[in-house]
Amino acid sequence: MNDLSKAGTFSLGNHRVNRIGYGAMQLAGPGVFGPPRDRDAALQVLRQAVAHGVNHIDTSDFYGPHITNHLIREALSPYPEDLVIVTKVGAVRGEDASWNPAFSREALTQAVHDNLRNLELDTLEVVNFRCMLSATQDTAEGSIEAPLTVLAELQRQGLIRHIGLSHVTPTQVAQGRSVCDIVCVQNHYNLAHRKDDELIDNLARDGIAYVPYFPLGGFSPLQSSALSQVAEQLAASPMQVALAWLLQRSPNILLIPGTSSAAHLRENLAAAELVLPEEALEQLDKIAGAGGA
Ligand SMILES: NC(=O)c1ccc[n+]([C@@H]2O[C@H](COP(=O)([O-])OP(=O)(O)OC[C@H]3O[C@@H](n4cnc5c(N)ncnc54)[C@H](OP(=O)(O)O)[C@@H]3O)[C@@H](O)[C@H]2O)c1
């Protein structure tokens, strides 16, 4: 059994969660579309995560679509009392597996009801507005006031407990916070991609969780000689070092590494026990300096 408590906890709205959680996106089929290759294995990964102390799971109805939410419900419902399931709205999948923006009042309301039904919940603990204002995957400035106003109304109706943001710029975070309380921000960040450094520190000062997506590099996990060297010196795996680095980067960082493999899950959870010495941190800084940031 891994001891997740070694990595500590942080607030997610009115919850206190372990800093290592689990991201469910990898449980859907190839391209995050359709059913998993091995359904039983996917259910097992979810059950093992919770059995090992994970109490924060990240999902969305656009994974599959609907597939990961159905797997979560089947594997874990009735849910443990301390489990916080965080979902996201703001996009829909096309029949060709495309990801399309969907943030009208109707689309957001529908998405919240779909998540409630598919997860079999009366209230969604945290809903991230996944900002997709441009057709590209790059973050794009633009007003998020209208969609957040809709989510705040759904929150007042009791369908959502807390609101978060994803794929947003610092300006959009500030704008979002002027509309409603924001409990977490989920952006692309890892050892090699550190654009959000200042945002993370600002959120930490205000007690807001920062949840990096692609903590291991996403679909092509991080690879670098510096990372491999540090891992070897510490008798750890490169992925454990990447996670331990995030844990040490700032106390408000909550991890949601994604995996479809029970062995990788165990490896990732064991990163809670890894402490990186100062020399290792210096070596790892070379990765960002090498152009990955
Ligand atoms: N808000 C957004 O726009 C957004 C975007 C992307 C993701 N997310 C969320 O963030 C979560 C994390 O991102 P992610 O899953 O895309 O990327 P990730 O956690 O950076 O990496 C996942 C990849 O790493 C592999 N992996 C995991 N553990 C490993 C290990 N110990 N050794 C070797 N390979 C390992 C996985 O393959 P295996 O399955 O073979 O382990 C998978 O290919 C997602 O699950 C999702 O919930 C949010």
Ligand as a Chemical Component Dictionary entry (heavy atoms), coordinates in Angstrom:
data_LIG
# 
_chem_comp.id                   LIG 
_chem_comp.type                 NON-POLYMER 
_chem_comp.pdbx_formal_charge   0 
_chem_comp.three_letter_code    LIG 
# 
loop_
_chem_comp_atom.comp_id 
_chem_comp_atom.atom_id 
_chem_comp_atom.alt_atom_id 
_chem_comp_atom.type_symbol 
_chem_comp_atom.charge 
_chem_comp_atom.model_Cartn_x 
_chem_comp_atom.model_Cartn_y 
_chem_comp_atom.model_Cartn_z 
_chem_comp_atom.pdbx_ordinal 
LIG N1  N1  N 0  -8.287 20.249 -19.109 1  
LIG C1  C1  C 0  -7.760 19.739 -20.197 2  
LIG O1  O1  O 0  -7.789 20.339 -21.277 3  
LIG C2  C2  C 0  -7.080 18.421 -20.117 4  
LIG C3  C3  C 0  -6.289 17.976 -21.207 5  
LIG C4  C4  C 0  -5.658 16.752 -21.086 6  
LIG C5  C5  C 0  -5.785 15.998 -19.934 7  
LIG N2  N2  N 1  -6.575 16.433 -18.901 8  
LIG C6  C6  C 0  -6.684 15.667 -17.635 9  
LIG O2  O2  O 0  -5.386 15.487 -17.114 10 
LIG C7  C7  C 0  -5.144 14.112 -16.844 11 
LIG C8  C8  C 0  -3.667 13.815 -17.043 12 
LIG O3  O3  O 0  -3.289 14.031 -18.384 13 
LIG P1  P1  P 0  -2.993 12.850 -19.416 14 
LIG O4  O4  O 0  -3.506 11.565 -18.892 15 
LIG O5  O5  O -1 -3.457 13.309 -20.726 16 
LIG O6  O6  O 0  -1.424 12.882 -19.495 17 
LIG P2  P2  P 0  -0.247 12.458 -18.484 18 
LIG O7  O7  O 0  -0.801 12.127 -17.144 19 
LIG O8  O8  O 0  0.786  13.501 -18.591 20 
LIG O9  O9  O 0  0.340  11.168 -19.184 21 
LIG C9  C9  C 0  -0.421 10.088 -19.544 22 
LIG C10 C10 C 0  0.459  9.193  -20.417 23 
LIG O10 O10 O 0  1.563  8.726  -19.665 24 
LIG C11 C11 C 0  1.557  7.290  -19.635 25 
LIG N3  N3  N 0  1.961  6.920  -18.275 26 
LIG C12 C12 C 0  1.295  7.145  -17.118 27 
LIG N4  N4  N 0  2.007  6.690  -16.073 28 
LIG C13 C13 C 0  3.140  6.166  -16.583 29 
LIG C14 C14 C 0  4.260  5.541  -15.999 30 
LIG N5  N5  N 0  4.368  5.371  -14.680 31 
LIG N6  N6  N 0  5.258  5.102  -16.826 32 
LIG C15 C15 C 0  5.174  5.274  -18.171 33 
LIG N7  N7  N 0  4.130  5.863  -18.781 34 
LIG C16 C16 C 0  3.116  6.306  -17.989 35 
LIG C17 C17 C 0  0.165  6.870  -19.972 36 
LIG O11 O11 O 0  0.157  5.633  -20.646 37 
LIG P3  P3  P 0  -0.421 4.295  -19.926 38 
LIG O12 O12 O 0  -1.913 4.368  -20.041 39 
LIG O13 O13 O 0  0.182  3.206  -20.758 40 
LIG O14 O14 O 0  0.079  4.301  -18.532 41 
LIG C18 C18 C 0  -0.266 7.979  -20.933 42 
LIG O15 O15 O 0  0.215  7.727  -22.233 43 
LIG C19 C19 C 0  -6.066 13.393 -17.830 44 
LIG O16 O16 O 0  -6.296 12.064 -17.427 45 
LIG C20 C20 C 0  -7.296 14.280 -17.809 46 
LIG O17 O17 O 0  -8.110 13.925 -16.706 47 
LIG C21 C21 C 0  -7.196 17.645 -18.975 48 
# 
loop_
_chem_comp_bond.comp_id 
_chem_comp_bond.atom_id_1 
_chem_comp_bond.atom_id_2 
_chem_comp_bond.value_order 
_chem_comp_bond.pdbx_ordinal 
LIG N1  C1  SING 1  
LIG C1  O1  DOUB 2  
LIG C1  C2  SING 3  
LIG C2  C3  SING 4  
LIG C2  C21 DOUB 5  
LIG C3  C4  DOUB 6  
LIG C4  C5  SING 7  
LIG C5  N2  DOUB 8  
LIG N2  C6  SING 9  
LIG N2  C21 SING 10 
LIG C6  O2  SING 11 
LIG C6  C20 SING 12 
LIG O2  C7  SING 13 
LIG C7  C8  SING 14 
LIG C7  C19 SING 15 
LIG C8  O3  SING 16 
LIG O3  P1  SING 17 
LIG P1  O4  DOUB 18 
LIG P1  O5  SING 19 
LIG P1  O6  SING 20 
LIG O6  P2  SING 21 
LIG P2  O7  DOUB 22 
LIG P2  O8  SING 23 
LIG P2  O9  SING 24 
LIG O9  C9  SING 25 
LIG C9  C10 SING 26 
LIG C10 O10 SING 27 
LIG C10 C18 SING 28 
LIG O10 C11 SING 29 
LIG C11 N3  SING 30 
LIG C11 C17 SING 31 
LIG N3  C12 SING 32 
LIG N3  C16 SING 33 
LIG C12 N4  DOUB 34 
LIG N4  C13 SING 35 
LIG C13 C14 SING 36 
LIG C13 C16 DOUB 37 
LIG C14 N5  SING 38 
LIG C14 N6  DOUB 39 
LIG N6  C15 SING 40 
LIG C15 N7  DOUB 41 
LIG N7  C16 SING 42 
LIG C17 O11 SING 43 
LIG C17 C18 SING 44 
LIG O11 P3  SING 45 
LIG P3  O12 DOUB 46 
LIG P3  O13 SING 47 
LIG P3  O14 SING 48 
LIG C18 O15 SING 49 
LIG C19 O16 SING 50 
LIG C19 C20 SING 51 
LIG C20 O17 SING 52 
# 
